[in-house]
Every structure is written in C-alpha cells, then in structure tokens.
C-alpha cells in the first residue's frame, strides 16, 4: 500500500474511531467479509483473525489480506457485525 493511502487511512481512523482487530477480538465480535468480484460472503471470529494478522490492523485493512475461496481475488470488503 502506498504511503499516501496509509496516511489517509490513519487520518480516517482517528476521525471516525475505527475499530481495530484487537478491539473486535476483545469484544468477541465477528467480521463479515464480502468478495467484490463474485459476492461470496464469509463471517470470521475476531479471535481467529487475531491469530493470523496483526492486532493493530483496522477492519478495513483486513479485507485486502484475505483471499476469496471461490474466485481467488483479494478484492474483499470487510465490516464488523
């Protein structure tokens, strides 16, 4: 990810109080991930994702790190539920 995009994400997080993976795992919440190409949806537990990814990642940064099992793309949208 480019430096400008990372800076923009951090500014948005500060302004909107974006949840991070550590917050979601602590609250025992889930993350809904939806493939933007084929529409496949999958729900992940925050505790499971925190074992594989950094706890400092925001929920919006998790999506591009997950690969769709149906079509193989990394174009994934994610949100807390």
C-alpha positions as a Markdown table, in Angstrom:
| # | Residue | x | y | z |
|---|---|---|---|---|
| 1 | Unk | 0.0 | 0.0 | 0.0 |
| 2 | Unk | 1.3 | 3.5 | -0.8 |
| 3 | Unk | 2.4 | 5.9 | 1.8 |
| 4 | Unk | -0.3 | 8.4 | 0.9 |
| 5 | Unk | -3.0 | 5.8 | 1.2 |
| 6 | Unk | -1.7 | 4.6 | 4.6 |
| 7 | Unk | -1.6 | 8.2 | 5.9 |
| 8 | Unk | -5.2 | 8.8 | 4.7 |
| 9 | Unk | -6.4 | 5.6 | 6.4 |
| 10 | Unk | -4.8 | 6.7 | 9.7 |
| 11 | Unk | -6.4 | 10.1 | 9.4 |
| 12 | Unk | -9.8 | 8.5 | 8.8 |
| 13 | Unk | -9.3 | 6.1 | 11.7 |
| 14 | Unk | -8.7 | 9.0 | 14.1 |
| 15 | Unk | -11.7 | 11.0 | 12.9 |
| 16 | Unk | -14.1 | 8.1 | 12.8 |
| 17 | Unk | -12.9 | 5.9 | 15.8 |
| 18 | Unk | -12.3 | 2.9 | 13.5 |
| 19 | Unk | -12.2 | -0.5 | 15.2 |
| 20 | Unk | -9.0 | -2.5 | 15.1 |
| 21 | Unk | -8.7 | -6.2 | 15.2 |
| 22 | Unk | -7.7 | -6.2 | 18.9 |
| 23 | Unk | -10.9 | -4.3 | 19.7 |
| 24 | Unk | -13.0 | -6.9 | 17.8 |
| 25 | Unk | -11.3 | -9.8 | 19.4 |
| 26 | Unk | -11.7 | -8.3 | 22.9 |
| 27 | Unk | -15.4 | -7.8 | 22.3 |
| 28 | Unk | -15.8 | -11.2 | 20.8 |
| 29 | Unk | -17.4 | -9.7 | 17.7 |
| 30 | Unk | -17.3 | -11.0 | 14.2 |
| 31 | Unk | -16.2 | -9.6 | 10.9 |
| 32 | Unk | -18.2 | -10.0 | 7.7 |
| 33 | Unk | -16.1 | -10.3 | 4.6 |
| 34 | Unk | -17.7 | -10.0 | 1.1 |
| 35 | Unk | -15.9 | -10.6 | -2.2 |
| 36 | Unk | -16.4 | -7.6 | -4.5 |
| 37 | Unk | -15.9 | -9.8 | -7.6 |
| 38 | Unk | -18.2 | -12.9 | -7.0 |
| 39 | Unk | -20.2 | -11.8 | -4.0 |
| 40 | Unk | -19.2 | -14.7 | -1.7 |
| 41 | Unk | -19.8 | -13.8 | 2.0 |
| 42 | Unk | -18.0 | -15.3 | 5.0 |
| 43 | Unk | -18.1 | -14.4 | 8.7 |
| 44 | Unk | -14.9 | -14.7 | 10.8 |
| 45 | Unk | -14.5 | -14.5 | 14.5 |
| 46 | Unk | -12.2 | -11.7 | 15.7 |
| 47 | Unk | -10.2 | -14.1 | 17.9 |
| 48 | Unk | -9.4 | -16.4 | 14.9 |
| 49 | Unk | -8.2 | -13.5 | 12.7 |
| 50 | Unk | -6.1 | -12.0 | 15.5 |
| 51 | Unk | -4.1 | -15.2 | 15.5 |
| 52 | Unk | -3.1 | -14.7 | 11.8 |
| 53 | Unk | -2.9 | -10.9 | 11.5 |
| 54 | Unk | -1.6 | -8.0 | 13.5 |
| 55 | Unk | -3.9 | -6.7 | 16.2 |
| 56 | Unk | -3.2 | -3.2 | 15.0 |
| 57 | Unk | -4.9 | -3.7 | 11.7 |
| 58 | Unk | -8.2 | -1.8 | 11.2 |
| 59 | Unk | -11.2 | -3.8 | 10.0 |
| 60 | Unk | -10.8 | -2.1 | 6.6 |
| 61 | Unk | -7.2 | -3.3 | 6.2 |
| 62 | Unk | -8.1 | -6.9 | 6.9 |
| 63 | Unk | -10.2 | -7.4 | 3.7 |
| 64 | Unk | -7.4 | -7.0 | 1.2 |
| 65 | Unk | -5.3 | -9.5 | 3.1 |
| 66 | Unk | -7.9 | -12.3 | 2.8 |
| 67 | Unk | -8.2 | -14.3 | -0.4 |
| 68 | Unk | -11.7 | -15.3 | -1.7 |
| 69 | Unk | -12.1 | -19.1 | -1.7 |
| 70 | Unk | -14.4 | -19.0 | -4.7 |
| 71 | Unk | -12.7 | -16.8 | -7.2 |
| 72 | Unk | -9.2 | -16.3 | -5.7 |
| 73 | Unk | -9.2 | -12.5 | -5.7 |
| 74 | Unk | -8.1 | -10.3 | -2.8 |
| 75 | Unk | -10.7 | -7.6 | -3.5 |
| 76 | Unk | -12.6 | -8.1 | -0.3 |
| 77 | Unk | -14.8 | -5.7 | 1.7 |
| 78 | Unk | -14.9 | -6.2 | 5.4 |
| 79 | Unk | -17.0 | -4.8 | 8.3 |
| 80 | Unk | -17.7 | -5.5 | 11.9 |
| 81 | Unk | -21.0 | -7.1 | 12.8 |
